[in-house]
Amino acid sequence: MEKFAYWLGGIFGRGRVFKLMFNLFPGFRRTGARMIEASDDFHYAKIKLPLNYKTRNYVGTIYGGSMYSCVDGIYMVQLINILGKDYVVWDKSASIRFRRPGNTTLYAEFVITKEFVSQVKKELSELKEKDYVMKVDLVSAEGKVHAEVEKVLYFATKAHYKAKRKTKQLANKL
């Protein structure tokens, strides 16, 4: 599937294929959100979470689970594609702070700077693994923050990660 998506990206643009694949993925699709923008270099993505019958909770606002799940995994997938095959990226933990009820369509923008990517590569060349905190806000069209999400992502060089897994597997056998 990855090779097919890469091939399609060469024809239609990587950002368009990234957006399409995310929107077709059942785990994301069921959140009620849609990715509405994505850059070809994976450094930018924007999602939209409408208030509708799929996302509405008992009191008529956006269900908190939809708010969190619509932002889950996007940073991880962006960074996997940006960093390439020599690195491992995993979602490690997350927290969400609800600031006000989601009583309108909400948006979230995922921005990864080139400076951040350079910093990650530099630090991983020395440390081999590290956790980073990524933040994203769910905001209304007027810019009011309705929820703040903080995600902790684990980064490692592929070589370090494989060696670490092998050591754990050997320890579990004993």
Long-range contacts (C-beta under 8 A, 24 or more apart in sequence): 9-40, 13-40, 14-40, 14-41, 14-42, 14-81, 15-39, 15-40, 15-41, 15-42, 18-42, 18-45, 18-77, 18-81, 19-45, 22-74, 22-77, 27-69, 27-73, 28-69, 28-70, 28-73, 31-55, 31-66, 31-69, 31-70, 32-66, 32-70, 33-66, 33-70, 35-74, 41-82, 42-78, 42-81, 42-82, 42-112, 43-78, 43-82, 43-111, 43-112, 43-113, 43-114, 44-109, 44-110, 44-111, 44-112, 45-74, 45-78, 45-109, 45-110, 46-107, 46-108, 46-109, 46-110, 47-71, 47-74, 47-107, 47-108, 47-110, 48-105, 48-106, 48-107, 49-102, 49-105, 49-106, 49-107, 49-108, 49-138, 50-105, 51-102, 51-103, 51-104, 51-105, 51-106, 55-102, 59-101, 60-103, 61-101, 61-102, 61-103, 62-101, 62-102, 62-103, 62-106, 62-146, 64-96, 64-98, 64-147, 67-96, 67-98, 67-102, 67-106, 67-138, 67-146, 67-147, 67-149, 68-94, 68-96, 68-147, 68-149, 70-108, 70-138, 71-108, 71-110, 71-136, 71-138, 71-149, 71-151, 74-110, 74-136, 75-110, 75-112, 75-134, 75-136, 75-151, 75-153, 76-153, 78-110, 78-112, 79-112, 79-120, 79-153, 79-155, 82-112, 82-117, 83-117, 83-120, 83-121, 83-155, 85-158, 86-157, 86-158, 86-159, 87-120, 87-124, 87-155, 87-156, 87-157, 87-158, 88-154, 88-155, 88-156, 88-157, 88-158, 88-161, 89-153, 89-154, 89-155, 90-153, 90-154, 91-151, 91-152, 91-153, 91-154, 92-131, 92-152, 92-153, 92-154, 93-151, 93-152, 94-149, 94-150, 94-151, 94-152, 95-149, 95-150, 96-147, 96-148, 96-149, 96-150, 97-147, 97-148, 97-149, 97-150, 98-146, 98-147, 99-145, 99-146, 99-147, 99-148, 100-144, 100-145, 100-146, 101-146, 102-138, 102-146, 102-147, 104-140, 104-141, 105-140, 105-141, 106-138, 106-139, 106-140, 106-146, 106-147, 107-138, 107-139, 107-140, 107-141, 108-136, 108-137, 108-138, 108-139, 108-149, 109-136, 110-136, 120-155, 124-155, 124-156, 124-157, 125-157, 128-156, 128-157, 128-160, 129-154, 129-155, 129-156, 129-157, 129-160, 129-161, 129-164, 130-154, 130-155, 130-156, 131-155
